Each structure stands twice: as C-alpha cells, then as structure tokens.
Amino acid sequence: MPVDEITDPDDDRIADYRALTDVELRTRWEPPHGLFIAEGELVLRRALRAGYPPRSFLVDAKRVGQLADLDTGSAPVYAATPDVLERATGFHVHRGVLASFHRRQLPTVPQVLETARRVVVLEDVNNHTNLGAIFRAVAALGVDAVLLSPSCADPLYRRSVRVSMGEVFAVPYARLEPWPDGLAQVRAAGFTVLAMTPAPDAVPIQRLTPAQRDRTALLFGAEGPGLSQGAMAASDLRTVIPMRRGVDSLNVAAATAVACWELGRDDLP
C-alpha cells in the first residue's frame, strides 16, 4: 500500500479534511461535493464494507500499519504527524485515522418502504449527536429504515457517523418531502403513523393494540419543540412513553430507543 507523506496542512491533496470542526462550512461543502468524512478505523471499515467508494485516507504516520490489510483501490493514502493533522482538521485526531468517501444516491421513499415493516420518521432533528445515536438504536433494535424531514441534519456528517459507530451505513434512509404532507405516502404504504408525544391524553405505547403495533412508523420531533401541529395532524395516533417522578420527556435519542425496543419485543422468541 503506497503512502504519501503530508508535511503542509494546507496541501491541496487533503482539502477534503480541512476545518472539520466548522459545522457550517462542512455542511455547505460536503453534500454538494458528494463526499463525507469517516473518523476512526472501525467506522471507515464499516463504510468500506457497506460499499461506499473511498476518495482518500488520512492517517497519523504512526498508525499506517492499521490499514495495511485494506484494499484501498485507487484511493491515495496520506500520512502526517499529529501536529499537521490537527492544523489541517482543526482538532486533535485522537483516533488517528480519517477517510473521505463518495456519497451514494439516496433511495426514494417508496423504495425504502417497500420491504420495511417498522420505520422511524424524524422531524427537524438537527442535532448531529442525537441523529447518530438514533441510527445506532434503530440498527440495534430491529427497525428497518429512517425517514427524514427536509430540515433534519445530515446523517453522514462526521459527528453523526461517529456517534452511530458507522450504523448510518447499515440503515436505509430517505428524505420525506413535502413535509408534513409526505406522511400521506407512509400511511398509503400501510403504516400506522404513531406520533410520539408527552401529551397527557396520548395512548401509552405498551397499550397499543396488535393492529396498531403491526406495521408502524414512529414519528419523533426535535429536542424542545417536539412535533409540529402539522405532523401531529398527519399521524394516525398520538402515543406516549409513560414517565415517573415528574419527568415529562426523554432525550429524543433515548425516546427512540425505548419506543423501538417496546415495539420490537413482539419479535423476540
């Protein structure tokens, strides 16, 4: 595996990795240029296993051996000292391994729903940490796909990918537009849309009927504001996770995990 040494943080060969901590810059740069960044050896291996074509690799010079078994194809491998890595990326790359990958075209909503039995739908979830945690929970708890409102954050943003431990590569997802009228597509595909809300008159999730639990789309809103009135109106049923000790709600990622486990336990032996 040939390795090119990088000594200048402004070297144009590593432009993909510049200013990785600048969220606004990266969200303007990465999707239009058809790329995303994977951080850490485990995550980049999962991206490769999922079939994402690599553009390049950028590695701490002391860790080049970790990638010796990889088939990097025509993608160049660059090595640099920790100081050069930090000056180029804007942070201390403590995992020591970065990779830039080509994005793939997203599937359509009908394609995602065609073989799914249970999906999660997100409205305006624009916190990358929460989004990554949701994808990890969805993958672990047997949910088949995720649908995102147009205002949701990018699942392939570096922080989302890292928090998900690469599970964003394993779970199909699509953008659901227009919003919230696009929820009609989900209902037309035979899903019961369950709007997750702490409202006192919502049905406790453990009391859903077998028919309501069978083919479900769990609908979650962002931290704080929750679901919009339009999204609520487009759902079939308002559903709540019962709380104790006066707690009114959970973090959206935690709530997603609880709800997914509750519905997924029907599949347990």
Residue, then its C-alpha position, 0 to 999 in steps of 0.5 A: m500500500p503506497v503512502d504519501e507523506i503530508t508535511d503542509p496542512d494546507d496541501d491541496r491533496i487533503a482539502d477534503y479534511r480541512a476545518l472539520t470542526d466548522v459545522e457550517l462550512r462542512t455542511r455547505w461543502e460536503p453534500p454538494h461535493g458528494l463526499f463525507i468524512a469517516e473518523g476512526e478505523l472501525v467506522l471507515r471499515r464499516a463504510l468500506r464494507a457497506g460499499y461506499p467508494p473511498r476518495s482518500f485516507l488520512v492517517d497519523a504516520k504512526r498508525v499506517g500499519q492499521l490499514a495495511d490489510l485494506d484494499t484501498g483501490s485507487a484511493p491515495v493514502y496520506a500520512a502526517t504527524p499529529d501536529v499537521l493533522e490537527r492544523a489541517t482538521g482543526f482538532h486533535v485526531h485522537r483516533g488517528v485515522l480519517a477517510s473521505f468517501h463518495r456519497r451514494q444516491l439516496p433511495t426514494v421513499p417508496q423504495v425504502l418502504e417497500t420491504a420495511r415493516r417498522v420505520v422511524v420518521l424524524e422531524d427537524v432533528n438537527n442535532h448531529t449527536n442525537l441523529g447518530a445515536i438514533f441510527r445506532a438504536v434503530a440498527a440495534l433494535g430491529v427497525d428497518a429504515v429512517l425517514l427524514s424531514p427536509s430540515c433534519a441534519d445530515p446523517l453522514y456528517r462526521r459527528s453523526v457517523r461517529v456517534s452511530m459507530g458507522e450504523v448510518f451505513a447499515v440503515p436505509y434512509a430517505r428524505l420525506e418531502p413535502w413535509p408534513d404532507g409526505l406522511a400521506q405516502v407512509r400511511a398509503a404504504g400501510f403504516t400506522v403513523l404513531a406520533m410520539t408525544p408527552a401529551p397527557d391524553a396520548v395512548p401509552i405505547q405498551r397499550l397499543t393494540p396488535a393492529q396498531r403495533d403491526r406495521t408502524a412508523l414512529l414519528f419523533g420531533a426535535e429536542g424542545p419543540g417536539l412535533s409540529q401541529g402539522a405532523m401531529a395532524a398527519s399521524d394516525l395516533r398520538t402515543v406516549i412513553p409513560m414517565r415517573r417522578g415528574v419527568d415529562s420527556l426523554n432525550v429524543a435519542a433515548a425516546t427512540a430507543v425505548a419506543c423501538w425496543e417496546l415495539g420490537r419485543d413482539d419479535l423476540p422468541 
